[in-house]
Amino acid sequence: MLMQQTVTELLEAFASSDPTPGGGSASALAGAIGVSLLAMVAGMPKTKTGTPEARAALDHARTQLLELRGKLVALVDHDAVAYDLVVTAYRHPKSTDDEKALRKAAIQDAMRVATEVPLETLRAAADGLRVAAVVAEHGNPAAKSDIGVAVELLKTSITGARYNIEINIGSLVDTSIVDRISAQTRDASAHIGLPLSRIMSDAGILELMQGAAARGAILPH
């Protein structure tokens, strides 16, 4: 299991010539680190206002974030397993018509799984952004840079997941499956801009960017 390895071992696995772990696993890992950072901020004793309401909101957010971390950690391994399923399917024998039919069905089933796994990563990372808005609203202002890094990691997780959905969905021939996954991808991606704009404002990240701009050091958007 990838996530049972040390950090050094995991990095070596990503750097190896083996195709797994690949971009899908990296996307899930980025999301897992992002929600972990947010959980850290949510667990800080100091809140923005010091009110019981802020503490309760952050405690609830931390619970949600730790649940999402569990999902994303599992998806690091699931993505690698999904790719292995595809490789195994392509290795099925194809000497007879029956074998060819079985091989084709196995490939389609494996590609469906390989498309659905990054969809789950997309969903979890998008949920992480929604919870991040709560952390940005109530969290310790001194941790604004941590929130900013977490958000960038979640954005990377979402973008990477979409790349993997798109590269795999093109191999699916069942239009009903393609339509379902496409609709689910759109639903999972909807309204991401709203929490992002709230986070940028509430966490004070806009102030960081404005400060950089004032010094002529424009930060990338």
KOLRO-983219 format. One record per residue (C-alpha): residue in three letters; y, x, z. Coordinates in steps of 0.02 Angstrom, whole numbers, plus 50000, padded with zeros to 5 digits. Example, Ala and Ser with C-alpha at 12.3 -4.5 7.8 and 13.67 -1.06 7.14 Angstrom:
('ALA',(49775,50615,50390));
('SER',(49947,50684,50357));
***
This chain:
('MET',(50000,50000,50000));
('LEU',(50166,50072,49946));
('MET',(50264,50011,50096));
('GLN',(50143,50095,50217));
('GLN',(50194,50264,50147));
('THR',(50327,50378,50217));
('VAL',(50495,50378,50130));
('THR',(50454,50547,50052));
('GLU',(50285,50485,49991));
('LEU',(50362,50329,49918));
('LEU',(50494,50429,49825));
('GLU',(50357,50541,49757));
('ALA',(50265,50386,49697));
('PHE',(50420,50325,49605));
('ALA',(50444,50498,49529));
('SER',(50264,50518,49472));
('SER',(50210,50493,49291));
('ASP',(50112,50337,49339));
('PRO',(50193,50176,49279));
('THR',(50183,50101,49453));
('PRO',(50284,50087,49558));
('GLY',(50417,50050,49429));
('GLY',(50579,49957,49409));
('GLY',(50515,49794,49480));
('SER',(50460,49876,49641));
('ALA',(50624,49973,49649));
('SER',(50720,49810,49630));
('ALA',(50626,49732,49775));
('LEU',(50651,49888,49880));
('ALA',(50839,49887,49846));
('GLY',(50844,49707,49906));
('ALA',(50743,49748,50061));
('ILE',(50863,49888,50109));
('GLY',(51011,49774,50075));
('VAL',(50954,49634,50190));
('SER',(50904,49764,50321));
('LEU',(51082,49830,50324));
('LEU',(51148,49653,50341));
('ALA',(51027,49620,50484));
('MET',(51095,49774,50571));
('VAL',(51274,49709,50557));
('ALA',(51221,49536,50614));
('GLY',(51138,49611,50767));
('MET',(51290,49711,50824));
('PRO',(51356,49654,50994));
('LYS',(51535,49642,50929));
('THR',(51581,49500,50812));
('LYS',(51742,49468,50716));
('THR',(51808,49337,50838));
('GLY',(51700,49358,50993));
('THR',(51667,49171,51001));
('PRO',(51499,49092,51045));
('GLU',(51500,49009,50875));
('ALA',(51511,49176,50786));
('ARG',(51371,49247,50893));
('ALA',(51260,49097,50854));
('ALA',(51296,49108,50668));
('LEU',(51254,49293,50664));
('ASP',(51095,49271,50766));
('HIS',(51036,49138,50644));
('ALA',(51084,49247,50497));
('ARG',(50988,49394,50569));
('THR',(50831,49288,50584));
('GLN',(50848,49234,50402));
('LEU',(50880,49412,50344));
('LEU',(50728,49481,50431));
('GLU',(50622,49345,50350));
('LEU',(50692,49393,50180));
('ARG',(50657,49575,50216));
('GLY',(50475,49532,50244));
('LYS',(50468,49443,50076));
('LEU',(50552,49585,49983));
('VAL',(50444,49718,50065));
('ALA',(50289,49622,50008));
('LEU',(50361,49608,49833));
('VAL',(50373,49798,49817));
('ASP',(50183,49802,49820));
('HIS',(50160,49637,49727));
('ASP',(50255,49702,49578));
('ALA',(50144,49856,49565));
('VAL',(49988,49747,49580));
('ALA',(50055,49631,49444));
('TYR',(50075,49776,49324));
('ASP',(49900,49836,49363));
('LEU',(49836,49662,49319));
('VAL',(49919,49677,49148));
('VAL',(49840,49848,49118));
('THR',(49669,49782,49169));
('ALA',(49686,49631,49055));
('TYR',(49726,49740,48904));
('ARG',(49569,49841,48939));
('HIS',(49455,49690,48922));
('PRO',(49327,49708,48782));
('LYS',(49370,49633,48614));
('SER',(49215,49658,48507));
('THR',(49173,49474,48483));
('ASP',(49275,49317,48459));
('ASP',(49230,49259,48635));
('GLU',(49283,49425,48709));
('LYS',(49445,49418,48611));
('ALA',(49481,49243,48676));
('LEU',(49445,49294,48856));
('ARG',(49552,49449,48836));
('LYS',(49697,49349,48765));
('ALA',(49688,49225,48909));
('ALA',(49680,49365,49037));
('ILE',(49832,49450,48961));
('GLN',(49932,49289,48963));
('ASP',(49886,49254,49144));
('ALA',(49930,49431,49195));
('MET',(50097,49424,49103));
('ARG',(50137,49259,49188));
('VAL',(50110,49341,49358));
('ALA',(50210,49493,49304));
('THR',(50354,49377,49260));
('GLU',(50344,49269,49416));
('VAL',(50346,49416,49538));
('PRO',(50521,49476,49488));
('LEU',(50576,49295,49490));
('GLU',(50528,49292,49675));
('THR',(50628,49453,49699));
('LEU',(50777,49371,49616));
('ARG',(50764,49220,49729));
('ALA',(50750,49323,49888));
('ALA',(50896,49437,49841));
('ALA',(51005,49287,49794));
('ASP',(50963,49208,49962));
('GLY',(51012,49372,50043));
('LEU',(51184,49362,49963));
('ARG',(51208,49186,50030));
('VAL',(51167,49244,50206));
('ALA',(51278,49396,50178));
('ALA',(51425,49278,50164));
('VAL',(51393,49223,50344));
('VAL',(51384,49404,50402));
('ALA',(51545,49443,50310));
('GLU',(51632,49295,50392));
('HIS',(51579,49331,50571));
('GLY',(51521,49513,50577));
('ASN',(51602,49665,50654));
('PRO',(51750,49715,50544));
('ALA',(51710,49898,50574));
('ALA',(51550,49874,50475));
('LYS',(51635,49816,50314));
('SER',(51571,49967,50218));
('ASP',(51392,49929,50275));
('ILE',(51412,49752,50212));
('GLY',(51482,49819,50048));
('VAL',(51334,49935,50023));
('ALA',(51213,49794,50065));
('VAL',(51294,49681,49936));
('GLU',(51285,49814,49801));
('LEU',(51100,49840,49839));
('LEU',(51069,49653,49827));
('LYS',(51164,49645,49662));
('THR',(51055,49787,49598));
('SER',(50900,49694,49657));
('ILE',(50954,49538,49563));
('THR',(50998,49632,49403));
('GLY',(50837,49733,49407));
('ALA',(50733,49577,49437));
('ARG',(50813,49493,49287));
('TYR',(50777,49644,49178));
('ASN',(50594,49632,49225));
('ILE',(50588,49445,49197));
('GLU',(50661,49465,49024));
('ILE',(50548,49607,48969));
('ASN',(50392,49513,49023));
('ILE',(50435,49335,48973));
('GLY',(50440,49387,48791));
('SER',(50251,49414,48794));
('LEU',(50214,49236,48850));
('VAL',(50160,49117,48713));
('ASP',(50151,48955,48814));
('THR',(50323,48878,48788));
('SER',(50303,48765,48939));
('ILE',(50282,48918,49052));
('VAL',(50428,49005,48967));
('ASP',(50538,48852,48990));
('ARG',(50488,48834,49173));
('ILE',(50521,49015,49217));
('SER',(50684,49015,49119));
('ALA',(50744,48861,49213));
('GLN',(50692,48936,49380));
('THR',(50784,49097,49337));
('ARG',(50942,48999,49298));
('ASP',(50927,48901,49459));
('ALA',(50901,49058,49563));
('SER',(51051,49141,49480));
('ALA',(51168,48992,49497));
('HIS',(51317,49006,49613));
('ILE',(51291,49191,49650));
('GLY',(51475,49219,49613));
('LEU',(51531,49104,49756));
('PRO',(51455,49204,49900));
('LEU',(51508,49366,49816));
('SER',(51690,49313,49812));
('ARG',(51681,49255,49993));
('ILE',(51602,49417,50048));
('MET',(51732,49524,49960));
('SER',(51871,49428,50047));
('ASP',(51797,49394,50219));
('ALA',(51722,49566,50249));
('GLY',(51880,49657,50198));
('ILE',(51798,49744,50051));
('LEU',(51946,49698,49942));
('GLU',(52056,49797,50063));
('LEU',(51944,49948,50040));
('MET',(51959,49935,49852));
('GLN',(52147,49911,49862));
('GLY',(52161,50065,49972));
('ALA',(52062,50165,49845));
('ALA',(52171,50099,49705));
('ALA',(52328,50149,49799));
('ARG',(52264,50328,49804));
('GLY',(52216,50321,49621));
('ALA',(52030,50319,49661));
('ILE',(51974,50158,49580));
('LEU',(51805,50099,49643));
('PRO',(51686,50023,49515));
('HIS',(51668,49834,49519));
***
